[in-house]
Amino acid sequence: MSRSWRRDGGAGRLVAASMVIAMLAACGGEDRSGAETTPAASRIVNTPAQIAQESADDYDDNRSGLITGKTLKRWKDNWLQERPAGIKGNLVIFQISKGPAGAEFIKADNETVFSYQENAWQEERSNGVIKTPGMVLSGAQIDALLRRYGVNPSEDLIVCAPGTGSASNAMIQGRCWYTLRYWGVAADHLAVLNGGNQYLASSEGGWSATDFAATASPVTNKYAGSVRDLKEDNTALQATLEDVINVLPLEDGNRSTDGIFLWDARSLDQFSAGELLESGAPPEGYNYTSSFQNGGSRQGHPRGALQLQYTNVLVNGGADGRYKSKAEIKAYFDGEVDAAGKGFRDGTLQPVGSGNAYQPGDVVYTYCETAVRAAITTVASAVILGHPTRLYDGSMIEWNSLSYIADKNGNFILPAKSVWRTDVLSFFKPGVQAQIAPRNDASTTPYVVNAGAEHADEAILADKAYARANDPVDDGGSTGGATTGGSTTGGSSPPPNPCGG
């Protein structure tokens, strides 16, 4: 059952109340689709379940999603003959970084196969309440990136590759997939390479020195395509601050019947505010504030969240950029623990137990500090297991900022009566005031833009408008009216897709 919130000005809190709206059960969020016109018939508004794609048990069998070096080698060596059915364009590989010496770039012919280095997959943006430093690229920025490399997202197959395999590069690789999928690149036109160049070049990876080049493909700077040409609205892949608020349970417990699976991808140190570390019990005198990041006002987690650090879905913590097998990742979702005792834990800091983690049909909401570690857990959930998944793009740098707590200058970050206070929705420990960075200075991010904002979906609405700028005009005649000033006018029938973002 999804939840909605109402304002309680006297208490200054967000009060959860049950909503009986069956159509929203699969979305896990408030119905905001009524605040826009129905998309043109040529554009499909996908739900999180429709955005996800399940991997084959053997990653070698995938032709999109998570692919192996074996598949990519076959493609790059003879693209015109080997490209998957339905792909008419080029093979474009975006490496997050250079690979190691002798394996710097996946070799391209620069005619039908191109290999580039690109790691700018985040942008400072505002959701109307708070501006955060690392959100999904705006329409202008993603189109500028596509133009820079001459990519046609409607026809090309794009591979997000780590370059040098590492946990940090796997994060940005995940952001590459997330950004392109969010903007409507079709699932069969998008892939994530399992393993960095050093792994590909190893005896296990099966590549040789002739498969690599010392330099990337030359940048063409030609216009090839735009996200406005795409036919999918996948903005439901992003969960806003408002969406997360709407799905929280009334208490900090593991609820297995609400259709929501809230995944904290950070360490146990951060999840528990120092009460339990990844390594075990904290030593005597442990300073719980050592896990704080970015001058945050507090540490802890939203109520109802389950924790499993992102490194656990990677082979050897991500040393060569590979994901664990589908079976191993599924075991975590089934509530199992691995040989090291790692598995999902709830607010009691104990493993949830077999059968008490993910439930069939749950929508996964995942986050970390700045939505980069959680890009890995997004791939694990949405691309490998095929679960409906939403990435909370603001993540804890945003969530922990929205507190009625004074910063080092003595200024409270939010007013006591602000409806966006998330401290009342969380387990947390406050920071030391002298270390809490201001969140009301426009020269730095994050900073509070409008503590009294009506909604927190400003960026998503801007993205929808950008993508649909060239769509045929919809007169609203079949849906009961057009929109005016953020609310529907005329007619009472529900929107055709309540999960549209």
N, C-alpha and C positions, 0 to 999 in steps of 0.2 A: 504494500500500500504506500503510495507516495504521500508526502506531507507538504502542506503549504504553511506560510507564516503570516502572521498579522502583526500590526504595530500595537504596542502597548506603551503609549507615551509616558504614563505615570511610572511604569516600572523600568522603562528604558531598555527593554529586552526584546528578543525575538521569541515569540511563543509558538511552539509547534502545535498544530491541530491536524487531525486526520482529514483527508480529502477523499471523497468517494467518486473518483473519476477513473473509470476502468481503462479508458484509452491511454492514460498516462502511466499505467503500471509498468510498462516496458521501458519507459523513459527515465524514471527515477527523478523527475524534476517538475517544476511548475509549468503549466501551459502558457507559454508566451507567444505562441504562433499566432494568436489573435491580434497581435500588435503589428502585423504586416499583411500585405495583400497575399493572396494565394499565389505561389510561384507559377510562372508560365508552364504550359503543358509540356514543353520540351525539357524542363528541368525537374529532376526527380529529387525530392527531399527525403534523404535516407535516415533511418533510425540507427542507433548504435549497433543493433543486431545486423542490419543490412550493410553497415560499413565494415564490420569484422569479416575475416576470412579464416577458415580453419586450415592449418597446415596438414600435409600428409605426414604419416608416422615417420617415414623416411624422407628427410629434407631433400635428398637427391631427386625426389619425384615432383617437387614443386616447380611451377613455371612462372610464379609470381609469389608475392609474400616473401617468406624466408627461403632464399635459394643458396645453393652450395657453389663452391669454386668449380666443381665438376660441370655444373650446368652453365655457369658463366663462361668457362673456357670454350665449351662447345659453341656457345653463341658468338663470342668475339672472334673465334677462328673462322667462322663461316656464317655470318649473320644473315645474309639474304636467304640462305637455304635452311637455317636452323631456327630463325625467329619464330616465336609461338604463333599459332593461328590467330588471326584477327589483328595482329600488329603490322601496321603498314609503314611505319617510320623507322627511325634510327635507334640504335642502342646507345644510351647516354649514361655514363658512370660518373657519379659525384663522389669523389673520395673526400673524407673529412680531413685527412692529412696526407703527407707523403708517407710512403712506406719506407722501410729501412734501406740502407745502401744496397744497390743491386736489384731492388724490388720497389723502386720509388712509385711508379705508376703502372696500372694495368695497361698493357699495350693496346693502342687503338690504331685503326687504319686511317682515321680522320676523314673518312668518306661516308661510311655508314655506322662506324663505331667511334665514339668519342669518350675521352677520359679527362675529367677536370678535377681540380681541388677547390672545394667550397665548404665552408663551415659556418657561414652566417645564417643561421636558421632561427634566430630570435630577434625581437625588436621591442623597444620600450613603448608601452601602450597603456591607455586608460580604459577601465571598464565603466567609468562614470562615477565610481566611488573612490578608487585609488589607482594611481599609476604605478605599474610594476616594470622592472627592467628587462624581463625576458619573456615576452608573450609571442604568440604565433605571428608570423610576418603579415603585414597588411597587404591589401590587394596591389597597391602601387609597388611595394617592395618585392612581392613574389613575381609580379609581371616583369619588373626590372631584371630580376635574376634570370628568368626564362629568356628574355631578350638578349641578355649579356652572352648567353651560351647558344642562342639559336635553337632552343628546345621547343618542340611542339607537343604539349602534354596530351593532346587528343590522339596523336599518332605514334609518338615515340614510346619506348619502354625505358623507364628510368630506374637505375640501380643505385641505392644508397650504400656506399661501401666505407669501411672505417679507415682504409689506408693502413697505417700501423695499427694493428689490433691492440686495443686496451679498453679498460672499462670506461674511461673518459671519452674515447672516440666512439664507443658504442652508444654512449648517451647522445652525442650530437648526431650520429647516424640515425638514431631513433627519432630525433627532432626532424631530420630530413624527411623520413617517412611520414611522420605526423603532419608536418606542414603541407606536403603535397596531397596527402589523402584528405585532409581538412578542406583544402581548396578545390576538391572535386576530381583529382586524378583518379581514374578508374582502377580498381584493384588489380586487374590483369595488365595494367600499364606501369606497375610499381613493384619494386622488389628491394629486399634488404639482404646484403651479402653476409653469409655466416662465416666470419673469419677474416682476419687482417692479412695484409700482404705477406708478412713473415710466415704465417701459417700456410698460405697458398704455396709459398716457395719451398716449404718443407717437404720431406719425403712423403708425409701423410697427405699433404695438400695436392700433390701431383702436378704442380706447375714447374717450369724451368726458367732459366734466365731469359730465354727468348720470349717469354710471355709478359715481360715487363719492359718499361722504357724509363729513361732518366728524367724525361720531362712530360708535362701534361699536354693535351691537345691544344692547338692554338685557339684563342678565343675569337669567335666569328663576329660577335656584335651585330648580328642580323636578327630581324624580327621573324619569329617562326610561329608563335602562338601565344595565347593568353588564357588565363583561368576563366575569362568570360566566355570562352569557346566551349567549356566543359559543360556537361549535362547533369552533374550530380551536385547537390547541396549537402555536404557532409559536415556542416558546422556543428552538428550534434556530437561530433567527436570531442569537442571541447566542453568541459563543464565549467560554468562560471561560479564565482563566489556565491551568487544567489542559488544556483542549482545545488551546490553542496549543502548550503543551509537547509534547503527544502527536504533533503533526504536523511538528515541526521535523526537518529532515534531520540527518545525523550531522556534516555539515560546512557551512561557509558558502559554498554554491555554488548555482547555478541548476539545480535538478532539474526536468526536464520530464516525468518518468515516474511521479511519486509521487501524482498526483491532487490536489495542493495548489498553490494560487497565493497566496502571502503578500504582500500589497500594503501597503507603507509609504507613507502619504499625506502624510508630512511633507516638509520641504525636504531637499535634498541635504546641506546643512550639518549637519542633525541626523542623518540616516542615516549619514553618513560620519564623524561626530564631527569635522567641520571639515577633512577632507582634500580635499573638493571642495565648492564652493558652487554654489548655483543660478546664480550669475552667472559661474562658472568657477573657475579656480585661486585659492586664497586668496592674499591679498597677503602680502608678507614680514612676519613678525612677527604674523600673524593669531592671535588668541586663540581656540582651539577651544572654550573654555568659554562663549563668547558665545552659543552656540546652546542652552545648558542652560536648562531651564524648571523652575519649582516647586521649586527647591532640590534638584534630583535628584543622585543619587550618581554618575551616569555618563551617557554619551551614546553612541549607536551604534544597532545594530539586532539583532533576533533572527537567528540564522543561517538562511540560505536565503531571506531576504526580498528582494523587488524594490521599487524606489522609483520613484514618479511622483507629484510634488506635486499635491495636490487641485485647485489652481487651473487645471491644464491641461485638466480636463474641463469648465470653465466658459468661456463667451464672455467675452473680454477679462478673464480672471481673476475674473469674477463681478461686474463693475461694475454690471450691471442685473439680476442674479439668474437668468440663463439658462444652461442647459446647452448644450454643443456638440451638433452633430448626432450621431445614432446612428452614422453611418459614420465620423465623426472619432474618436469614442471607441473604436469597434471597431478602428480602425487601430492605436491604442496597444496594445490587447490582442493584436493580431497581431504585435507586436514592431516596428512601424514607428515612425519618428520624424517629427515634424511639421516645418514650415518653419523653426522656431526651433531645431531639433535636440533637442526634448524627446521623451522616450520612456522606457520602463521600463529601469532600470539595475540590475545585480546588485551583489554585493559587490566586484567588481573596479572598480566605478564607471564601467563602460563600458556603452553601450546593448547590450541582449541580442541584438539582431539580428532580422531578419524570421523569423517562425515559431518563435521561441524564447521567447515570453512565454506567454500563456494557451494551454492545450491543451484540446481538447474534453472536457468532463466534469469538469474541475478544479473543486474547491470553493474559492472565493475567501475568504480571511481578510484583513480590512482593519483598520487601526488608525492612530492618530496619537499625539498626546500625551494628550488627554483624551476621545477618541472624539467630537469635534465636527467636526473637519475630515474625519474618516473617515465621518461621516454622509453627506457629499457623495459620497464614493467608493462608499459602499454603494448610494446611489440609482443612480449610474452603472452599477454592476455588476448589481444585482439588479432594478432597475426599468426601466432602459433596455436593457441587453443581455440580461437574463433569465438571468444565470449564477447557479448556486447560490452563495449568499453568506452569510458570517457576520461580524458586527462584533465585534471583540474590545473589549468595552465597558470593560475596565479600562485598556487601552492602555498607553502608555509611562510614564505617571505611576505606574502600578502596577508594570509590568515592570522599569523601571530602579530602583525602590525596593528590590526584592528582591535585595539584594547583600550579600556579605560585605565590606563597606566601612564604615569608621568615619565617623560624622557629626561635626559641628562640636564636639560635646560629648565626643568620644572614644569613643562607644559604637558597637559594630558593629551594623548594622541587622538582620542575620540571623546566627545562629550558623554556624560553619564547616560543621557537619554538617546544616544544615537542608536538607530535600528540595526546598524551594521556591526555592533559589538560581538565579536566572536569569542571573547574571553568567557562569556556566559554560556558558551556552547562547547566548552573544551575542558579536558583535564590539563592543568598546566601548573608550572611554577614560574613566578615572575623573575625577571632579570634584576641585576644590581643597577639601580637608577643611574649611577655615574657612567654605565656602559651602554645605556639604551639610546640609540641614535634617534634624532628627531624624525618624525614622519609628516611634518607640516611645512617643509622647506622645498619649494618648487625647484631648487637648483640640484636636488638629489632625488634618487628613487630608491625605494618606494616612497611616495608621499600621498597624503589624503587629498583628493580633489574636491569631493563634496560629501561630507558626512551625513547629509540629509537627502541624498539622491533617492529617487523613486525605485530605480532598478540598477542592476549591475551587468547589463549586457550591451553596453554602448559599442564596444569593439565588434561584437558579433553582428549587431544590426548594421554597422558600417560595412562589414565584410559582405553581408548578404546584398546590400544595396550596390556595392561595387561589382559583385559577380553578375548581378541581374541588370546592369545598366543597359545592355544591348538586347535584353529579352523583349519579346512582343508585349505590348501593354495589355494587362488583364483588366477587363472592365468589372470584374467581381460579380458578374451576373449570376454565375452558377453557384456561388458560395454565400450569398446573402449580404453582399455589401463590400465596399472598399474600406480603407482605413483612413482615419482622420485623427491626427494628434495622438497616436499611440493606442487608440481603442477602436474596436469595430463599430460601424454604424449601419443599422438596417439589417434585418434578417437575424435568425437565431440558431441556424444550423452550425454544428461544430466544424472546425477546420478539418480538411481532409487528412492531415498528418500531424498529430499533436506532438510528435517527437522531433520536430524540425529544428530544434536547437535552442 
